[in-house]
Amino acid sequence: MTLDDLRERARVIIDPLAVLLEGLGITPNQLTMLSLVFSALAALFYYISPSREVMLYCAAIMLLLCAVSDVADGALARQTGRADARGDFLDHVIDRYADMLILIGIIFAGYVPYQIGIVAVVGVMLTSYIGTEAQALRLGRYYGGMMGRADRLTTIFLATLGNAIYHGEIEGLPILGWVIVMTMLSSHITALQRFNHIWKSLK
């Protein structure tokens, strides 16, 4: 089970938040765009964190806000009756940009060799693409596999806090660096798992 499997259970917290956001006059698409802003700020804070380590805490906060915004926009769309294909499409596109910004910020900051970082970015994009391709093939959005987006963001969030507390390296890499290595491996495994599931479902 991945954290994406707990989406329905999270509605106990997210739905009241959606009601609050509706009262503030925020639309689902605005909330989706806010998640992009938070991810861009996270990337910036990661980039400058090697010279100002306190920025890792700021990056962690932005990462958390990005994740909450991403979950809440769908709940807000349901709450306001604005759930439609355009909003779903925008959400998928913004999620991909947010994923890339966060990873690029960590890579450009030098927490991991860029070769590993590039392979990790490719794996993350493939994982998301295969999951949404299932939806395009009318099989329904598929979130299965070793590591979904929620797992990845949670792991990076925890690693960011860990790196803020412990600045040293472990076997040549900081904590954030090792998490990107883990992301590189798990994302490609997840992509293969999703491919296998969808391939069998198309019989």
Secondary structure, 3 states (H helix, E strand, C coil): CCHHHHHHHHHHHHHHHHHHHHHCCCCHHHHHHHHHHHHHHHHHHHHHCCCCCCHHHHHHHHHHHHHHHHHHHHHHHHHHCCCCHHHHHHHHHHHHHHHHHHHHHHHHCCCCCHHHHHHHHHHHHHHHHHHHHHHHCCCCCCCCCCCCHHHHHHHHHHHHHHHHHCCCCECCECHHHHHHHHHHHHHHHHHHHHHHHHHHHCC
